[in-house]
Amino acid sequence: MMLLVTFSFANGENPEFEAELKSLGNWSNRIPGAWLLESPLGPRKVRDLLGEKMKDGDKIFVARVSRNWAGRGMGNGFPEWLNRREFGKFTENS
């Protein structure tokens, strides 16, 4: 499934958090603080795994993304990259 992961660090960068995020699947981070993540894990599991790398005052929001998207200024290759991702089927409990 495709997820949007947005976060804010209270005290600058957090390399451990970003390394953990990258380990969870295919990703793109073309907008600072907002990553698209293709992962078999759901939003709660991603939040919990990344939460282990967070510090006091850090914030995170994880949401599932559908194929209905639009963007501008995202750079060459981005639409093709996103169109190759697996969004999965949406159900009541997904």
For each residue, the residues with C-beta under 8 A, 3 or more apart:
1: 38 39 40 42 64 86 87 88 94
2: 36 37 38 64 65 66 85 86 87 88
3: 36 37 38 39 43 46 62 63 64 65
4: 34 35 36 37 61 62 63 64 65
5: 21 34 35 36 37 46 50 60 61 62
6: 33 34 35 60 61 62
7: 17 33 50 54 58 59 60 61
8: 33 58 59
9: 12 13 14 17 55 58
10: 55 56 57 58 59
11: 55 57
12: 9
13: 9 18
14: 9 17 18 53 54 55 58
15: 18 19
16: 19 20 53
17: 7 9 14 20 21 50 53 54 58
18: 13 14 15 21 22
19: 15 16 22 23
20: 16 17 23 24 49 50 52 53
21: 5 17 18 24 27 35 37 50
22: 18 19 27
23: 19 20
24: 20 21 27 37 39 41 46 49
25: 37 38 39 40 41
26: 37 38 39 85
27: 21 22 24 35 36 37 38
28: 35 36 78 81 82
29: 32 34 35 36
30: 74 75 78
31: 34
32: 29
33: 6 7 8
34: 4 5 6 29 31
35: 4 5 6 21 27 28 29
36: 2 3 4 5 27 28 29 65 82 85
37: 2 3 4 5 21 24 25 26 27 46
38: 1 2 3 25 26 27 85 86
39: 1 3 24 25 26 46
40: 1 25
41: 24 25 45 46 49
42: 1 45 46 64 94
43: 3 46 47 62 63 64
44: 47 48 62
45: 41 42 48 49
46: 3 5 24 37 39 41 42 43 49 50 62
47: 43 44 50 51 60 62
48: 44 45 51 52
49: 20 24 41 45 46 52
50: 5 7 17 20 21 46 47 53 54 60 62
51: 47 48 54 60
52: 20 48 49
53: 14 16 17 20 50
54: 7 14 17 50 51 58 60
55: 9 10 11 14 58
56: 10
57: 10 11
58: 7 8 9 10 14 17 54 55
59: 7 8 10
60: 5 6 7 47 50 51 54
61: 4 5 6 7
62: 3 4 5 6 43 44 46 47 50
63: 3 4 43
64: 1 2 3 4 42 43 90 94
65: 2 3 4 36 69 87
66: 2 69 87 90
67: 87
68:
69: 65 66 82
70:
71: 74 78 79
72:
73:
74: 30 71 78 79
75: 30 78
76:
77: 80 81
78: 28 30 71 74 75 81 82
79: 71 74 82 83
80: 77 83 84
81: 28 77 78 84 85
82: 28 36 69 78 79 85
83: 79 80
84: 80 81
85: 2 26 36 38 81 82
86: 1 2 38
87: 1 2 65 66 67
88: 1 2 94
89: 94
90: 64 66 94
91: 94
92:
93:
94: 1 42 64 88 89 90 91
